[in-house]
Amino acid sequence: MKLKPRLYYTALDLVDKVIELSTMSPYSDDWSFEKQKDNAPRLVRLQQIQALMHAFVPELLEKEELGEAIECFTRGQFIEHRPEKQYDTLLAEMHRTIAESRYPTGKPREIGLRHMEYSYYHLLDYYSRLKKLLNYNKGVMEISYPFYFHFIVTDGASDSIAAPTDAIARLLTMFIDPQGKSFTREELIERYDYPEDDLLDLDLDWM
C-alpha cells in the first residue's frame, strides 16, 4: 500500500518525525540503529530523522551518537552554533509579540541565542502535547451511535486548537531553518540518503 508522496519536506517534518519516534520509543537510549536493527519501522524512522537532520541541522550530526543528536535537537542546541544574524526576522517577531502582549513585560531587553534555545524547547514541548491531543481520535475508523458523544466533543476541541498548533509549528520552523528551505523526496534521497522504504507497508507488516 502506497501513501500519496509528499511534494516537499521542510523542517517541520523533522519535528513531527522526532515526536513520532519519542512516542513510539520514549527512552533516548533506544534511539540508535543498533538498538532498532530488528525493528524495521523504527529503524527506517531513525534513518529518516538522520537524513532530515543532515538537511536542516547538520551542526548536530557532529555528535557521535544519533540519539544524542536527537536529544540536542529537542533542546534547541543547534541554535547556539549559528550566527545571530540568521535570526533577525524571528527576533523581530519575538520582540513584537512581547510588546503587543497583555503582560507587564517591562522595558525591552536583548534576546540572545541562549534565550532563544529556552523558548524553542518550551514551544516544542507544548507543540508535542498539542499534537497528541489533535491525534486523540486518529485511530477511530468506525463508530456507532452510542459512542458518538465523546467523539464529537473531543473532535470539536481538537478543531479549536488546530490553528494555534499551526502557528506554533510555523515558529518552530523559523527556529530550525530560518532560510525556509524545502526538498522533494527525490532530493532528500539523492543528497542526504533518505530511505526509500514505504513506512505504511512496514507498519502494516509489524501490526
C-alpha positions as CSV (number, residue, x, y, z in Angstrom):
1,M,0.0,0.0,0.0
2,K,1.4,3.4,-1.0
3,L,0.6,6.7,0.6
4,K,0.5,9.7,-1.7
5,P,4.0,11.1,-1.6
6,R,4.7,14.5,-0.1
7,L,5.6,17.2,-2.6
8,Y,8.1,18.9,-0.3
9,Y,9.7,18.3,3.0
10,T,10.5,21.1,5.5
11,A,12.0,21.4,8.9
12,L,8.5,20.7,10.4
13,D,8.8,17.1,9.0
14,L,11.9,16.7,11.2
15,V,9.9,17.9,14.2
16,D,7.0,15.6,13.6
17,K,9.2,12.6,13.0
18,V,11.1,13.2,16.2
19,I,7.8,13.5,18.1
20,E,6.6,10.3,16.5
21,L,9.8,8.4,17.4
22,S,9.6,9.6,21.0
23,T,6.0,8.5,21.2
24,M,6.9,5.0,19.9
25,S,10.1,4.7,21.8
26,P,10.2,7.2,24.7
27,Y,13.7,6.3,26.0
28,S,16.5,8.1,24.2
29,D,18.9,5.1,24.9
30,D,16.8,3.3,22.3
31,W,17.4,5.9,19.6
32,S,20.2,4.1,17.8
33,F,20.5,1.9,14.7
34,E,22.0,-0.9,16.8
35,K,19.1,-1.0,19.2
36,Q,16.5,-0.9,16.4
37,K,18.2,-3.1,13.9
38,D,15.5,-5.8,14.4
39,N,12.6,-3.4,14.3
40,A,12.2,-2.2,10.7
41,P,9.6,0.6,11.2
42,R,11.7,2.3,14.0
43,L,14.9,1.7,12.1
44,V,13.6,3.4,9.0
45,R,12.2,6.3,11.1
46,L,15.7,6.8,12.6
47,Q,17.2,6.8,9.1
48,Q,14.6,9.4,8.0
49,I,15.5,11.6,11.0
50,Q,19.2,11.3,10.3
51,A,18.6,12.4,6.7
52,L,16.4,15.3,7.7
53,M,19.0,16.4,10.3
54,H,21.6,16.5,7.6
55,A,19.3,18.7,5.6
56,F,18.2,21.1,8.4
57,V,20.5,20.9,11.4
58,P,23.8,19.5,10.2
59,E,25.6,21.1,13.2
60,L,24.2,18.3,15.4
61,L,25.5,15.4,13.4
62,E,28.9,16.1,14.7
63,K,27.7,14.2,17.8
64,E,29.0,10.6,17.9
65,E,25.5,9.1,18.5
66,L,22.3,9.8,16.7
67,G,20.4,9.5,19.9
68,E,22.5,12.3,21.5
69,A,22.0,14.5,18.4
70,I,18.2,14.0,18.6
71,E,18.2,15.0,22.3
72,C,20.2,18.1,21.4
73,F,17.7,18.9,18.7
74,T,14.8,18.7,21.2
75,R,16.7,21.1,23.5
76,G,17.5,23.5,20.6
77,Q,21.2,23.2,21.0
78,F,21.8,23.8,17.3
79,I,20.8,27.5,17.8
80,E,24.0,28.5,19.7
81,H,26.1,27.3,16.8
82,R,24.6,29.8,14.4
83,P,25.3,33.5,13.8
84,E,22.6,35.6,15.4
85,K,22.1,37.5,12.2
86,Q,20.3,34.4,10.8
87,Y,17.5,35.0,13.3
88,D,16.8,38.7,12.6
89,T,13.3,38.0,11.3
90,L,12.4,35.7,14.2
91,L,13.9,38.0,16.8
92,A,11.8,40.9,15.4
93,E,8.7,38.8,15.8
94,M,9.6,37.7,19.3
95,H,10.1,41.4,20.4
96,R,6.9,42.4,18.6
97,T,4.9,39.6,20.3
98,I,6.2,40.6,23.7
99,A,5.5,44.3,23.1
100,E,1.9,43.6,22.0
101,S,1.1,41.1,24.8
102,R,-1.2,41.8,27.7
103,Y,1.5,41.0,30.2
104,P,3.6,43.6,32.1
105,T,6.9,42.8,30.5
106,G,8.9,45.9,31.5
107,K,11.5,47.5,29.3
108,P,12.7,45.7,26.1
109,R,15.9,43.7,26.7
110,E,18.3,41.8,24.4
111,I,17.2,38.3,23.5
112,G,20.3,36.2,23.0
113,L,20.8,32.7,21.4
114,R,20.6,31.0,24.8
115,H,17.2,32.7,25.4
116,M,16.1,31.5,22.0
117,E,17.0,27.9,22.9
118,Y,14.9,28.2,26.0
119,S,11.9,29.5,24.0
120,Y,12.4,26.8,21.4
121,Y,12.5,24.0,24.0
122,H,9.2,25.1,25.6
123,L,7.5,25.7,22.2
124,L,8.5,22.2,21.1
125,D,7.3,20.6,24.3
126,Y,3.9,22.4,24.0
127,Y,3.6,21.6,20.3
128,S,4.2,17.9,21.0
129,R,1.4,17.9,23.6
130,L,-0.9,19.6,21.2
131,K,-0.1,17.1,18.5
132,K,-1.1,14.3,20.9
133,L,-4.4,16.0,21.6
134,L,-5.0,16.5,17.8
135,N,-4.4,12.8,17.2
136,Y,-6.6,11.6,20.1
137,N,-9.2,10.2,17.7
138,K,-6.8,9.4,14.9
139,G,-7.2,5.6,15.2
140,V,-11.0,5.7,15.1
141,M,-12.0,4.0,11.8
142,E,-15.7,3.4,12.6
143,I,-18.0,4.4,15.4
144,S,-21.7,3.6,16.3
145,Y,-24.3,5.9,17.6
146,P,-24.0,5.2,21.4
147,F,-20.3,6.1,21.3
148,Y,-20.6,9.3,19.2
149,F,-20.9,11.7,22.2
150,H,-17.3,11.7,23.4
151,F,-16.0,11.5,19.9
152,I,-17.9,14.7,18.9
153,V,-16.9,16.6,22.0
154,T,-13.2,15.7,21.7
155,D,-13.1,16.2,18.0
156,G,-14.6,19.6,18.3
157,A,-12.0,20.5,20.9
158,S,-9.3,19.3,18.6
159,D,-10.7,21.6,15.8
160,S,-10.4,24.5,18.2
161,I,-6.7,24.0,18.8
162,A,-5.7,23.3,15.2
163,A,-5.0,26.9,14.3
164,P,-2.8,27.6,17.4
165,T,-0.9,24.4,16.7
166,D,-0.2,25.6,13.2
167,A,1.0,28.9,14.5
168,I,3.5,27.3,16.8
169,A,4.6,24.9,14.0
170,R,5.4,28.0,11.9
171,L,7.6,29.4,14.7
172,L,9.4,26.1,15.3
173,T,10.3,26.1,11.6
174,M,11.7,29.5,11.9
175,F,13.9,28.4,14.8
176,I,15.2,25.3,13.0
177,D,15.5,26.7,9.5
178,P,15.5,30.5,9.2
179,Q,16.1,30.2,5.4
180,G,12.8,28.3,4.9
181,K,14.3,25.5,2.8
182,S,12.3,22.7,1.3
183,F,13.3,19.5,-0.5
184,T,11.5,17.0,-2.7
185,R,11.7,13.4,-1.6
186,E,14.0,12.7,-4.6
187,E,16.3,15.5,-3.5
188,L,16.5,14.0,0.1
189,I,17.2,10.6,-1.3
190,E,20.0,11.8,-3.6
191,R,21.6,14.4,-1.3
192,Y,21.0,13.0,2.2
193,D,20.4,9.3,1.8
194,Y,16.8,9.5,2.8
195,P,15.4,5.9,2.9
196,E,13.1,4.9,0.1
197,D,11.2,2.3,2.2
198,D,7.4,2.6,2.4
199,L,6.6,3.1,6.1
200,L,3.0,2.3,5.8
201,D,3.8,-1.2,4.4
202,L,6.4,-1.7,7.2
203,D,3.9,-0.6,9.9
204,L,1.3,-3.0,8.5
205,D,3.7,-5.9,8.4
206,W,4.5,-5.2,12.1
207,M,0.9,-5.0,13.3
